[in-house]
Amino acid sequence: MDEYLIKNTTREQREKIIRDSLRCGGVECENCSACDAYGAIDPMKMYQPYIDGKKEIAEINREYAANYLK
């Protein structure tokens, strides 16, 4: 997983990592309404701090999950 760390990636690579990981059944995220149906936030906005090099994916996932584990 070290290959996905901010220190090991460029901004362009991080954006591609997120875009590639958000495919549901081979459909680009922008073309899907499943997140809206379940009341989730826009995943690209959620992972923007990672793309911008401010937070690691794991940190964002922990913060998001903490909202549901209270």
N, C-alpha and C positions, 0 to 999 in steps of 0.2 A: 504494500500500500504506500510505501515511501514515494513511489513514482507520481502520486497524486498530490503530494505536499506542495504548498506554495513555493517553497525554496527550490523545488525541482521542476517547476513548470513556468511557462510564460502565460501572460494574460490570455492570449489566443488559445493556448492549449487548455487552460482552465475553462474557458467558455465552451470549447468543444467537448470537454469531459462532461460538463453539466448538460449540454444539449443532447449528447449521445445517451446519457443515463436517463433522460426524461422521456424516452420513447415508450409509449404504451402500445404494444402489439404492432410495432413498426410504424406507428403514426406519430408525426411530429407533435409536440406538446401544444403548439399554437392552434392546431386544428381539432383539438379535443376539448370537450366541456366537462369531463369527468371531475376535475378538481373543483369546478364551480358547483357541480351537483353535490359534492360531499362537503362543501363549505371551506375548502382549503384555500390557502393563499396562492398567488401566482408563484410557481416553483422557481422561475427565473429570477424573480425579485427576492425570493427567500435565499437563493444562493449567490446573489450579487456580491455580498461581502467576500466570498471565496474568489469569485471572478476578479474582483478588484484587489485581491491579495491581502485582505484585512483579517479574515478568519478562515480556519481550516474547515473542511466539510464536516468532520467529526464534531467540532465545536457547534456548528450550526445545527446539526442533527440533535445533539444533546439539548440545546436550548429549545428547539421545537418540541422534542419529546417531553421536556420538563413541564410544559403546559398541560399535558395530558396525564401526568403521573402524580399530580397533586392530590 
